[in-house]
Every structure is written in C-alpha cells, then in structure tokens.
Amino acid sequence: MPLILANMRRLACVCVSAAAVGSAVAAGGGESRSKHLDPVIRALEDLRRSIESEQKNAVKNYKCVKEWCDGEITTKMNQIDAAKEVVEGLRSRSSCFVVLQNQTLPAL
C-alpha cells in the first residue's frame, strides 16, 4: 500500500509538471516542446514500469499467502477432526464410568 501511495504522489507531481511544461511550451517553439516534454514522458514511463512491477509482486505475494492459508486450513481441519475423535473417546469412557458409579455394590 505505501508503494501505491508513493506512485500516486509521483503521478500527481508528473501531471502538475506536464501541465506547467505544456503551458510554457504552448508559448514556445517545437524544439522547446521536445526538450521540455521528454523528461515528463520518461517520468511517466518510469512510473508505469514501477506500477507494473508492483502489480506483479502483489500477485506473487497473493499466491504465496493463499497457498499458506490453504495449507493452514487443511492442517487446522485435520487437528479439529483429531480433537473430535479424542473428545468422543473421552465421552464414551466417561459415560461408562458414570454407569459404573451409579450401580450399587453388593454387600459383603
């Protein structure tokens, strides 16, 4: 997210510069136009490349995070299933214990 904001700031600066250069060039000649617009065009191209690179990195990061999350979900589901089996085993043992506890013992 910080890179996106930085790129937006750079784009705003380039746009303001382009507008200033455009109005200055409108009063000047053709050679002046090329001289003043070339840096703006290069800056816009650099910004485009930067945004494209950031997008590729974001896609890679998303894929990595998704794979990790999918693995964690599978692991947690397996752990939950194992815990349910343990709980059921303990419940069956405790119900046997309750039945035995409620029986009366024969007198000696």
N, C-alpha and C positions, 0 to 999 in steps of 0.2 A: 504494500500500500504506500509506503513512503516514496518508492520509486515512481509510482503513478503520479503522486502529488508533485514530485520534482519535475517530471516530464511535463505536467500541465503548466507549471510555472515557466519552464523553458519555452513552451509553446506560446504562452502569453507574451513573454519577452520578445520572441521572434516575430510574433504578429504585430506588436507595437513597433518594433524596429522596421518591419516591412512597410507598415503604414507610413512611418516617418520618411523612410527612404523613397517610397512611392510618391509622396507629395513633393519631396525635394527633386526627384528625377523628373516629375511632370514639368517642372520649370526648366530643367536642363536638357542636354542633348542625348543622343542614342548611346554614345560611348560611355557617358556618365551613368546611364541606366545599367549597363552591363557591369560596370565597376562596382556599383552600389548594391545591385541585386544578387550578384554571385555569392557574397558571404551569407546573405539571407537564405538563398536556395540551399547552400551547403549545410547551414544550420538546420533547416527543415529536413533535409535528407538524413543528417545525423540523428535527429530526433526520431524520425520514422524507423531507422535501424535500431535505435535504442528501445523503442516501444515494441518492435517485433521480437527483439532478443528477450525482453522482459516477458512477453507473452509466451514464448517457447519455454522459458524457465518456469513460469507459472503452471503450464501444462504438465511439465515433468514433475514438479513438486506435487501437483494434484494427484497424478498417477501413483507416486510413491506413498502419499498419505492414504489414498484409497486402498492400496494393497495392504498397507499396515493395518488399517481399520478392519478390512475384511478378515485378515488373519486373527486379529484380536477378537472379533465377533465369533469366529469359529472356536477359538480357544475358550472363550468365556461360556459359550453354549455347551461345550464338552464338559467344562468344570461344573456347570449348573446341573447337567444330566447326572454326573457322577455324584454330586452332593445330594440330589434327589434320591438316588439309589441308597446312599448311606442313611438318609432320613427314613426311608421306607424300611430298611433293615432294622434300624433302631426302634421304629414304631412297632414292628412285628415282635421284637424281643420284649419291649415294654408291655405290650398287650398280654403276652404270655405271663409275664411277671405279675401283672395285675390279677389275672385269673388265679394264679397260684396263691397270691397273697390273700385273696378273698375266700379261699377254701378253708374249711375248718380242719384242724389236725385231729386225728384220732387220739383219744385219751389213752394214756399208758397205764 
